[in-house]
Amino acid sequence: MARHKPATPSSLTEVLAYDEALDRRVCGVSLSEERETRFAEEGAHDPTATHYYVLEELFSHLDFDGSSHLLDVGCGKGRVLAHFVRQNYPGKATGIELDPELAEVAARWVGHYDNLSIICGSVLDIDLSRYTHFYLFNPFSPGVLQTFIESLEAQLTHPATIVHMSDNGDTWHYVGRSGWTELASGSIQYGHNARGYPFTVYDCPQHYTIWRYEP
């Protein structure tokens, strides 16, 4: 199926404008979200939508087919799901969000797509065995992450691919565990315009690692 080519923004302002335009084209609403979480006591971090150009880079490492099912952990208003349908990936994608207000926004636009769905609740309370791919952009505290990884290991009976991006150095939670293989890693802080000149997108580096888990 056709894939959209990555954009080449030249400033953070252009990145945000590109995000806004794609949000409204795919979903009819803005999916940007920058506010403090109301669920910090449960280990949730502040919701932050991933920029489309970052998703284009990260998802270039992934393979989907008709049996694939992606789970976006801490999906906010659903930017990752919007990227999924915009790129015409085969399979299904589900977002899970602890905040009912954000989940409601996502559920309204997601209802227009048969291969997308939203769950309002904690990822620690659902069946993880149905998913083949997982996306995490620093959704929760190290303690919750540790429990999530242990839940994956306990429930999965098939191989799965996990994309984890964070500014907290969370990679070490996966290192040394049986069945885990690192497929790719990198760091994103700057964008580069058409001439190759950098501009700041994130205040500090966002390290990402892509893992393959084989039960």
Secondary structure, DSSP 4 states (H G I P E B T S, - for coil): ---PPPP--SSHHHHHHHHHHHHHHHTSS----B---S-GGGTBPPPBPPPHHHHHHHHTT----TT-EEEEET-TTTHHHHHHHHTT-SSEEEEEES-HHHHHHHHHHHTT-TTEEEEES-GGGS--TT-SEEEEES-B-HHHHHHHHHHHHHH--S-EEEEEEESS-GGGGTTT-TTEEEEEEEEE-EEE-TTS-EEE-SSS-EEEEEEEE--
